[in-house]
Amino acid sequence: MSATRDLEDGTTAAENAVLSLEGVDSGYGEVQVLDDCSLHLDTDEIVCLIGPNGAGKSTVLKTAFGMLTPWTGSVRYHGEDIGGMAPEDIVREGIGYVPQTENVFGSLTIAENLRMGGVARKDDLGPVLDELYERFPLLEEKRTQKARNLSGGQRQILALARALVMEPDVLLIDEPSAGLAPNTADDVFAEVQTVNEMDTSILMVEQNAKKGLGISDRGYVLDQGSVRFEGRADALLQDDEVGKLYLGG
């Protein structure tokens, strides 16, 4: 594999990042997936991870969220090494995670799902729930409905909102458009942008590379567990080699 190529000048240094992976090797059991992987997320950014299936994109999120412990390297949040910290502790630190599947409780109502998102909070959930209902009126309208009765796009919006109950300043999102029709996916991407406008930095994995980069500030292309390209999202979209290898054009 060729060395990482940066498509922009003056990339913000990782040491100023809200979240960073530095030289991380990680994987499952004895199977290595990430190989010397380094990337970072700055305050108020949306950063999109793209690449072929099996490139390690979801493994980045799981390692950042404590579901996997880095074999080597570090995961830093506001400069503090959190590699290997338990997910429940990482949530309390200020990082939320929206997995691709099984991201809502189907047997619970929307209101109950949101309350489940705040089980680690000791204060009154009323104010934060009121704010979320105001921000996502769909959830207010359907708050007594079971989550299993929602459409795929509505479930994704609920999953986003539930992750926000803890008021994280970083949100990790895995494949928000997976399995959705194009129009519905556009609605979910719009909600991701809404979340970002709520002072939440977002690190997102997205298989629809053009759509994901289209709402992002910066992007990374992962291949075989390493970062192959990085840069401004618009530069990645316009790069001939990235387009040919990873964007289908």
C-alpha positions in Angstrom: 0.0 0.0 0.0 1.2 3.5 -0.7 2.0 5.9 2.0 -0.7 8.3 3.3 -1.3 11.3 1.1 -2.6 14.5 2.6 -4.8 16.4 0.1 -4.7 19.7 2.0 -2.1 22.1 3.3 -2.0 23.1 6.9 -4.0 20.2 8.4 -4.8 20.9 12.1 -2.3 19.1 14.4 -3.7 16.1 16.2 -2.5 17.5 19.5 -5.2 20.2 19.3 -7.9 17.7 18.6 -10.9 16.8 20.8 -10.4 13.1 19.8 -7.5 11.4 18.2 -6.1 8.0 17.4 -2.3 7.9 17.3 -0.4 5.0 15.8 -3.1 2.5 16.8 -3.0 -1.2 16.1 -6.3 -2.9 17.1 -8.4 -5.9 16.2 -10.5 -8.9 17.3 -8.8 -11.7 19.2 -5.7 -12.4 17.3 -6.9 -10.8 14.1 -5.4 -7.4 13.5 -7.6 -4.9 11.7 -6.0 -1.5 12.3 -2.4 -1.0 11.4 -0.6 2.1 12.7 -3.8 4.1 12.3 -3.7 7.8 13.1 -6.5 10.3 12.7 -8.1 13.2 14.6 -11.3 15.1 15.1 -11.4 18.8 15.9 -14.0 20.7 17.8 -17.3 21.3 15.9 -16.1 19.2 12.9 -17.8 16.5 11.0 -15.2 14.0 9.8 -16.1 11.1 7.6 -14.3 7.8 7.3 -14.7 6.0 4.0 -13.1 3.0 2.3 -13.8 -0.5 1.1 -15.6 -3.1 3.2 -13.2 -4.6 5.8 -10.9 -1.5 5.8 -11.3 -1.0 9.5 -13.7 1.9 9.6 -16.1 0.5 12.2 -13.1 -0.8 14.2 -11.9 2.8 14.5 -15.2 3.7 16.2 -15.2 0.6 18.5 -11.6 1.3 19.5 -12.4 5.0 20.3 -15.4 4.0 22.3 -13.7 1.4 24.4 -15.3 -1.7 22.9 -11.8 -2.7 21.8 -8.6 -2.0 23.5 -5.7 -0.7 21.3 -2.9 -3.2 21.1 -0.4 -0.3 20.5 -0.8 3.4 20.2 -3.2 5.7 22.0 -6.7 7.1 21.9 -6.9 10.6 23.3 -9.9 12.7 24.3 -9.0 16.3 25.1 -5.4 15.1 25.4 -6.2 12.4 27.9 -5.4 8.8 27.0 -8.7 6.8 27.2 -7.6 3.7 25.3 -9.1 0.7 27.0 -11.4 2.7 29.2 -14.8 1.0 29.6 -17.6 2.3 27.3 -19.8 3.3 30.2 -17.0 5.5 31.5 -16.3 6.9 28.1 -20.0 8.0 27.9 -19.6 9.8 31.1 -16.5 11.5 29.8 -18.5 13.0 26.9 -18.4 10.6 24.0 -21.5 9.1 22.5 -21.8 6.2 20.1 -24.5 5.3 17.6 -24.0 1.7 16.2 -25.1 0.7 12.8 -27.6 -2.0 14.0 -29.5 -2.6 17.2 -29.3 1.0 18.1 -32.8 1.4 19.6 -35.0 -0.8 21.9 -37.8 -1.9 19.7 -40.1 -2.9 22.6 -39.9 0.5 24.3 -41.6 3.7 23.3 -39.7 6.7 22.0 -39.9 8.4 25.4 -38.6 5.3 27.1 -35.8 5.0 24.7 -34.7 8.5 25.4 -34.8 8.0 29.1 -32.7 4.8 28.7 -30.1 7.1 27.0 -29.8 9.0 30.2 -29.6 6.2 32.8 -26.1 7.3 33.8 -27.3 10.9 34.6 -28.1 11.7 38.2 -30.0 14.9 37.4 -33.5 15.7 36.2 -33.8 14.5 32.5 -36.8 16.8 31.9 -34.9 19.8 30.5 -32.6 17.9 28.1 -35.6 15.8 26.9 -37.6 18.9 26.3 -34.8 20.3 24.2 -34.5 17.2 22.2 -38.2 17.0 21.5 -38.0 20.6 20.3 -35.0 19.9 18.1 -36.6 16.7 16.7 -40.4 17.3 16.5 -40.9 13.9 14.9 -40.0 12.3 18.2 -42.4 14.6 20.1 -45.2 13.6 17.8 -44.6 9.9 18.2 -43.3 9.8 21.7 -45.8 7.1 22.9 -45.2 4.8 19.9 -43.0 1.7 20.2 -39.7 2.1 18.4 -40.2 -1.1 16.5 -43.1 0.6 14.6 -40.9 3.4 13.3 -39.5 3.5 9.8 -35.8 2.9 9.3 -35.0 6.6 9.0 -37.1 7.4 12.1 -35.2 4.8 14.1 -31.9 6.4 13.1 -33.1 9.8 14.2 -34.2 8.2 17.5 -30.8 6.6 17.9 -29.1 10.0 17.3 -31.4 11.7 19.8 -30.9 9.0 22.4 -27.1 9.3 22.2 -27.5 13.1 22.8 -29.3 12.7 26.2 -25.9 12.5 27.8 -25.0 15.8 26.1 -21.7 14.5 24.5 -19.4 16.8 22.8 -18.2 14.0 20.5 -20.5 11.6 18.7 -19.4 8.5 16.9 -21.8 7.4 14.2 -21.6 4.1 12.3 -23.2 4.0 8.8 -26.2 6.3 9.4 -27.6 5.7 5.9 -27.3 1.9 5.9 -30.3 0.2 4.4 -32.2 3.5 3.8 -33.8 4.8 0.6 -32.0 7.8 -0.9 -34.6 10.3 0.2 -34.7 8.9 3.7 -30.9 8.9 3.9 -30.9 12.6 2.9 -33.2 13.2 5.9 -30.9 11.4 8.2 -27.8 13.2 6.9 -29.7 16.5 7.5 -30.3 15.4 11.1 -26.6 14.6 11.5 -25.8 18.2 10.4 -28.4 19.4 13.0 -26.6 17.4 15.7 -23.3 19.0 14.7 -24.9 22.4 15.0 -25.7 21.5 18.6 -21.9 21.9 19.4 -21.3 18.2 18.9 -18.2 17.1 17.0 -18.9 14.0 14.8 -16.7 11.2 13.6 -18.8 9.2 11.1 -18.3 6.0 9.1 -20.3 6.1 5.9 -20.4 3.6 3.0 -22.1 6.2 0.8 -18.8 8.1 0.4 -20.1 10.9 -1.7 -23.0 11.7 0.6 -20.9 11.3 3.7 -18.1 13.6 2.5 -20.8 16.0 1.1 -21.8 17.0 4.7 -18.3 16.7 6.2 -15.5 19.1 6.8 -12.7 16.6 6.4 -12.3 13.0 5.6 -10.0 9.9 5.8 -9.8 7.0 3.4 -9.0 3.8 5.2 -7.7 0.8 3.3 -6.4 -2.5 5.0 -6.5 -0.8 8.4 -4.4 2.2 7.6 -5.2 5.8 6.5 -4.3 6.1 2.8 -5.7 9.5 2.0 -6.7 12.4 4.2 -7.8 16.0 3.6 -10.6 18.4 3.2 -13.8 16.6 2.2 -14.2 18.7 -1.0 -10.6 17.8 -1.9 -11.2 14.1 -1.5 -14.3 14.3 -3.6 -12.4 16.1 -6.4 -9.3 13.9 -6.3 -8.9 11.7 -9.4 -7.2 8.8 -7.6 -9.7 8.8 -4.7 -12.6 9.0 -7.1 -11.3 6.1 -9.2 -10.5 3.8 -6.3 -13.1 4.6 -3.7 -15.9 6.8 -5.1 -16.8 4.8 -8.2 -15.8 7.4 -10.7 
